[in-house]
Structure formats: C-alpha cells, structure tokens
Amino acid sequence: MARRARRGAERLQRIARRADELGELLGEDHDLAVLDAWIAGHSGRRQGAQRIIGRRTAKDLRGLIARRRRKLHRRALRDGRALYGERPKRFVARVDEAWAATRRD
C-alpha cells in the first residue's frame, strides 16, 4: 500500500477507534442510568418475605453509581471534544481527505 494511502487508513482507524471508545463510555453511562432507575424503583420493596434491596444498600449503591457516572461524563465530554471539537464541515473534510488518501495508488 502506498505511503499516503497507509497514512489515510491510519487516520481513519484513529477516528473510528476514538468514536468507538466514546460509544463505550456512553454505553456504560446508559447501563448505569438504567441500573440506578431500577434500584430507585425497588429499594425498600418486598418480594414475599424478603426485601428486594434495602434502603441503606440502595443509597450506597446509588451514590457509587452517581460518582462513576460523573467520571464517565467528564471523560466523554473530553473525548467528544477531541473527536468532534472542530466545525462539522472541517470534520467531514478531514474524514474525506483521509478516505481519499486510502483510494489513491
């Protein structure tokens, strides 16, 4: 593969990897949001003779979830700015340039 095409492919792979990592962060945040909602809805409730989850345990878990989500939000914002921080036209042009470089021989 020609040098220019290889560099273009590497740039596209880097963009794709960053987008994938950002998606993973956002996916983890979503999973935690769903878990937090479930805990909120089931704390203190009983199923038969047993509690589904105790109030104190729910409070502790929800605190840990909130702390993790804040960390994820900071990372996602930082990574999102790094990936998409430029104007949309410039981002598209950069991707187009990298793609075009992979198509040249």
N, C-alpha and C positions, 0 to 999 in steps of 0.2 A: 504494500500500500504506500502510496506517495506520502512524503513527509507532511505536506499541507492537509491531505485527507486524514491522516492519522491525528494531527492536532485538532482538526474539526471534530472527529469522532470522540476524542478525549474531552473536548469542551462539552459536547452533547451528553456524554456519560456523566460528567461532573454535575451538569444542570439536573439531569434525571435523578442522580443519587441524592442531591440536595432536596429535590421535590419529594422523593420517596421518604427521606428522613423526616421532613416536615409532616408528611402524611402520617407517619408512625406516631409522632408526638401528638398530633391532633386526634388520632385514633385512641391513644391511651387516655387522653383527656376525656374523650367521649365515654369510654368504658368506665372511667371513674365517676363521671357525672351520673351515669345510669346506676352504678352501684350505690352512690350517695342517695339517690332518689329512692332506691329500694330500701335501704337502711332507714331512711326517714319515714317511709310508709309502714315499716314493720317493727320499729322499736317499741317495746312495751306491749305489743300484741301477743296474745296467746294462741297457740295451736294445740288444742286439747288441754292437757295439764301443764304443758311446758311453754315457756316464753320462746318466741322465735329469736329475738335478740333483746338483751336487757338495755335499759335506757342508758346506763353508765357506759356499757360497751359501745353502744351506738354513738354516744357523744365522743368517746375516744377515737373510734374509727372515722367518724365524720371530720374530726379535727385533723387526723393524719391525711385523709383524702384531700381536704382543703389545702393543706400545706403542699402536698405533692402537685396538686393542680396549679397552684400559684407558680411553682417552679417550672412546670410544663409550659404555662402561659408565657413566662419570661423567655424561655428558650425558643418557643415557637415564634414569638414576635421578633426576636433577634434573628433567627434563621430565616423567617419570612422576609424581613427587611433586606437581608443579604441576598436572597434569591430574587425577590421581586421589587427591590428598592428603587430601581430606575423606572423611568416613564415606560408605560406599556409599549409604545412604538419602538423605543430603544431595545427593550427586552426581546420583542419579536424580531427586530433586525439582527440582534446578536444571535438568536437561535437560527434564523435564516442563514446568516453568514457561516455559522458552524456547519449547518446542514449542507449548504452549497459546497463548502470545502471538502466534505466527505464524498461528494459526487464528482469532483474533478479528478482527472487522471494525470 
